[in-house]
């Protein structure tokens, strides 16, 4: 099914021993697409993971640490966290926070504590929640690290570049007069921000990427491989690799969208892994 809304999906704990976050998870063929939600004053302990993490803030204020840099992040900010970079994101005491949260499938959505070595394979969501519920994994939320000595060799703490991209000063910021398209590309995933004028049309016979498109404001008449929907704020449009799709903006109002797509490198990497697994 190419159309979703987060409120129609069950929210699950992503890494229950390290984070308060719960999120509905849409699993594509190359990407995990989630809405990460945290209560006021709660969040994640310092951790890392070998997949890339893309974030677009929607609600509340986020206290973010990436590498050694700490910033207070408002809604309308895009964050690109490269693979294996140490990070923590918490909702401030002012209120809860929510943000689009996307990872590639070279690893699962489950993170690794900053003082733990990278395991041979990731835990699945089901596995980490079962082990946490059964007491096989200790709850480390709010607990100080017990590790001594050097951090794991895989983790990146020093020399992390600026990962923050302010896109909007507010999600209620008025749309501008012309078409606006901004792309920010990581190694495995890319983020696109769009302000599209009324009457704008875009179509592809065969998508070169897996895409997830989130409607921030306005409406879009979407067609994905023959399935149609008039999408509005909060709707998600999922476009599989090689699927046909079209986006038509109604003539009476402009529209604001954000898109996450897989890169060709991610697609090639995942297909090679899958061939090796089958062999």
matplotlib code that plots the C-alpha trace (Angstrom):
import matplotlib.pyplot as plt

x = [0.0, 1.6, -0.3, 0.1, -0.5, 1.6, -1.5, -2.9, 0.2, 1.3, 4.1, 6.9, 10.0, 13.0, 15.8, 14.1, 17.2, 18.8, 15.9, 12.4, 11.5, 8.5, 7.7, 5.5, 7.8, 7.2, 9.6, 10.4, 12.8, 15.9, 14.7, 13.0, 10.7, 9.5, 8.0, 10.2, 8.3, 9.7, 8.0, 9.3, 12.7, 13.3, 15.3, 18.3, 21.6, 24.8, 24.9, 25.8, 24.9, 26.5, 23.7, 23.0, 20.3, 18.2, 16.0, 13.5, 12.1, 8.3, 7.3, 9.0, 12.6, 15.4, 18.5, 20.9, 24.5, 26.3, 30.0, 31.0, 28.7, 25.6, 22.7, 19.2, 17.1, 13.8, 11.1, 12.0, 15.6, 17.1, 19.9, 22.2, 24.0, 26.7, 27.3, 28.9, 28.8, 28.0, 24.8, 21.9, 18.6, 16.3, 13.1, 13.7, 11.7, 9.5, 7.5, 7.4, 9.2, 8.5, 10.6, 10.8, 13.4, 14.9, 17.6, 18.9, 18.6, 22.3, 21.6, 18.3, 16.7, 18.3, 21.2, 24.3, 25.5, 28.4, 30.6, 29.7, 31.5, 29.6, 28.0, 28.3, 24.7, 21.9, 19.0, 15.6, 12.9, 11.1, 14.3, 15.3, 11.9, 11.6, 15.0, 14.3, 10.9, 12.5, 15.3, 18.0, 19.0, 19.5, 17.7, 20.4, 18.2, 19.6, 22.5, 26.1, 28.5, 30.3, 33.0, 36.6, 39.4, 39.0, 35.6, 34.8, 37.0, 34.0, 32.5, 33.2, 33.4, 36.1, 36.2, 32.4, 31.4, 28.3, 25.3, 22.5, 20.6, 18.0, 15.3, 12.4, 12.3, 8.9, 6.6, 4.0, 6.3, 4.4, 5.3, 7.4, 6.4, 8.4, 9.2, 11.8, 13.7, 16.6, 18.5, 20.9, 22.5, 24.4, 26.1, 23.1, 20.0, 19.0, 16.6, 14.6, 12.5, 9.9, 7.7, 5.6, 3.3, -0.3, -0.9, 2.6, 2.9, 5.7, 5.8, 8.2, 7.5, 10.0, 11.4, 15.2, 14.9, 12.7, 11.0, 8.9, 7.1, 5.6, 3.0, 3.9, 1.3, -1.3, -2.5, -1.2, -3.0, -0.7, -0.6, 1.7, 1.6, -2.1, -3.2, -4.5, -5.0, -5.6, -2.9, -3.0, -1.0, 0.4, 0.0, 2.9, 3.4, 5.6, 7.1, 9.0, 12.1, 11.1, 7.4, 5.6, 4.4, 3.0, 2.4, -0.1, -0.6, -4.1, -4.7, -6.0, -3.0, 0.7, 2.2, 5.1, 6.7, 9.7, 11.1, 13.6, 15.0, 17.5, 20.7, 22.0, 24.9, 22.5, 20.4, 23.5, 24.9, 21.7, 21.2, 24.7, 24.2, 20.9, 22.6, 25.3, 22.7, 20.8, 24.1]
y = [0.0, 3.3, 5.6, 5.9, 8.0, 7.5, 7.7, 4.6, 2.6, 1.1, 2.9, 0.6, 1.2, 1.4, 0.8, 0.4, 0.1, 3.3, 5.5, 6.6, 6.9, 5.2, 5.3, 3.8, 2.2, 1.8, -0.7, -0.2, -2.2, -0.1, 2.4, 2.5, 5.5, 6.4, 9.2, 9.3, 10.6, 11.5, 12.9, 16.1, 15.7, 12.2, 10.9, 8.7, 8.0, 8.4, 5.7, 4.9, 2.6, 1.7, 3.0, 6.6, 8.6, 11.4, 13.6, 16.3, 18.0, 18.5, 19.3, 20.5, 21.4, 18.8, 18.8, 17.2, 16.0, 14.8, 13.9, 16.4, 19.2, 20.1, 22.2, 23.1, 22.3, 23.8, 22.4, 22.8, 21.6, 18.7, 16.7, 14.2, 11.9, 9.8, 6.2, 5.4, 8.9, 9.1, 11.0, 11.6, 13.4, 14.4, 16.4, 19.5, 20.0, 22.5, 19.7, 16.5, 16.3, 14.5, 14.2, 12.2, 9.5, 7.5, 4.9, 2.8, -1.0, -1.8, -2.1, -2.3, 0.6, -0.6, 1.4, 0.4, 2.1, 4.4, 2.2, -1.1, -2.7, -3.2, -6.7, -9.1, -8.6, -6.2, -7.0, -6.7, -4.6, -7.7, -9.2, -6.1, -5.5, -9.2, -9.2, -5.9, -7.2, -10.5, -8.7, -10.0, -6.4, -3.9, -0.5, 2.1, 5.1, 7.9, 5.7, 6.7, 4.7, 1.9, 1.5, 2.4, 2.9, 3.7, 3.8, 1.2, 1.4, 1.8, 4.9, 8.4, 11.2, 13.6, 15.6, 15.4, 18.1, 20.3, 18.0, 20.6, 22.2, 24.9, 24.6, 26.6, 29.1, 27.7, 25.0, 27.8, 30.0, 31.2, 29.6, 31.8, 32.9, 30.4, 26.8, 25.8, 22.5, 21.7, 18.4, 17.2, 13.9, 11.5, 8.4, 6.1, 8.4, 11.8, 14.5, 16.8, 19.8, 21.2, 24.2, 23.6, 26.2, 25.7, 23.7, 22.1, 18.6, 16.0, 12.4, 9.6, 6.4, 4.5, 5.8, 5.5, 5.4, 4.3, 7.4, 8.4, 11.8, 13.6, 16.4, 19.3, 21.7, 21.9, 19.0, 16.8, 14.4, 11.4, 8.4, 5.5, 2.6, 3.3, 3.7, 7.3, 9.5, 13.2, 13.6, 16.4, 17.4, 14.3, 11.9, 9.8, 8.7, 5.6, 5.0, 1.7, 1.5, 1.3, 2.2, 4.9, 7.9, 11.4, 14.3, 17.0, 20.1, 21.5, 24.8, 26.6, 26.3, 25.6, 22.7, 22.0, 18.5, 16.6, 13.6, 10.9, 8.7, 5.9, 6.6, 4.4, 3.4, 2.1, 0.2, -1.5, -2.3, -3.9, -5.9, -7.2, -8.3, -10.0, -11.9, -13.0, -14.1, -16.2, -17.8]
z = [0.0, -1.1, 1.3, 5.1, 8.1, 11.3, 13.6, 11.9, 12.9, 16.2, 17.9, 19.3, 21.4, 19.1, 21.6, 24.9, 27.1, 25.8, 24.7, 25.7, 22.0, 20.6, 16.9, 14.2, 11.7, 7.9, 6.5, 2.8, 0.8, 1.5, 4.3, 7.7, 7.9, 11.4, 13.5, 16.6, 19.7, 23.1, 26.3, 27.8, 29.5, 28.1, 25.2, 24.3, 26.0, 23.9, 21.3, 17.7, 14.8, 11.5, 9.4, 8.4, 10.3, 8.8, 11.0, 10.2, 13.3, 13.4, 17.0, 20.2, 21.0, 20.8, 22.9, 20.5, 20.9, 17.7, 18.2, 20.8, 19.6, 21.5, 20.0, 20.8, 17.7, 16.7, 14.3, 10.6, 11.0, 9.0, 10.7, 8.8, 11.2, 9.4, 10.1, 13.5, 14.8, 18.5, 19.3, 21.7, 21.2, 24.0, 24.3, 26.5, 29.7, 27.7, 26.2, 24.0, 20.7, 17.4, 14.3, 11.1, 11.7, 8.8, 8.7, 5.8, 6.1, 6.2, 9.9, 11.9, 13.8, 17.1, 18.3, 20.3, 23.6, 23.1, 25.4, 23.7, 20.7, 17.5, 17.6, 14.7, 13.7, 14.8, 17.0, 15.4, 17.0, 18.2, 19.6, 21.6, 23.0, 24.0, 25.7, 27.5, 28.7, 29.9, 31.8, 29.5, 28.7, 31.5, 31.4, 31.0, 30.5, 32.8, 34.0, 33.7, 31.6, 33.5, 30.9, 31.4, 28.9, 25.2, 23.4, 20.8, 17.7, 15.4, 17.1, 15.8, 18.3, 17.1, 14.0, 13.2, 10.7, 11.2, 10.8, 11.1, 8.2, 9.1, 6.5, 8.0, 10.9, 11.7, 10.2, 9.9, 7.8, 4.7, 1.4, -0.9, -4.4, -6.5, -6.6, -4.0, -4.2, -1.8, -1.8, 0.9, 0.1, 2.4, 1.3, 1.7, 1.9, 0.6, 1.9, -0.3, 0.7, -1.7, -2.0, -5.1, -6.7, -7.4, -10.5, -10.5, -12.0, -11.7, -12.9, -13.6, -15.5, -13.4, -10.1, -9.8, -6.0, -3.2, -1.9, 1.1, 0.7, 3.7, 3.2, 5.5, 4.2, 1.4, -0.8, -3.6, -5.9, -5.9, -8.1, -7.4, -9.9, -10.5, -6.9, -6.2, -3.2, -2.6, 0.1, 2.7, 5.8, 7.6, 4.7, 3.6, 0.0, -0.5, -3.9, -4.5, -6.6, -10.4, -9.7, -11.7, -9.8, -10.3, -8.1, -9.1, -7.0, -7.0, -8.8, -5.7, -3.3, -3.2, -1.3, 1.0, 1.1, 2.4, 0.7, 1.7, -0.9, -1.1, -3.0, -5.9, -3.7, -0.9, -3.5, -5.0, -1.5, -0.3, -3.5, -3.3, 0.3, -0.6, -3.4, -1.1, 1.5, -1.0, -2.3]

ax = plt.figure().add_subplot(projection="3d")
ax.plot(x, y, z, "-o")
ax.set_aspect("equal")
plt.show()
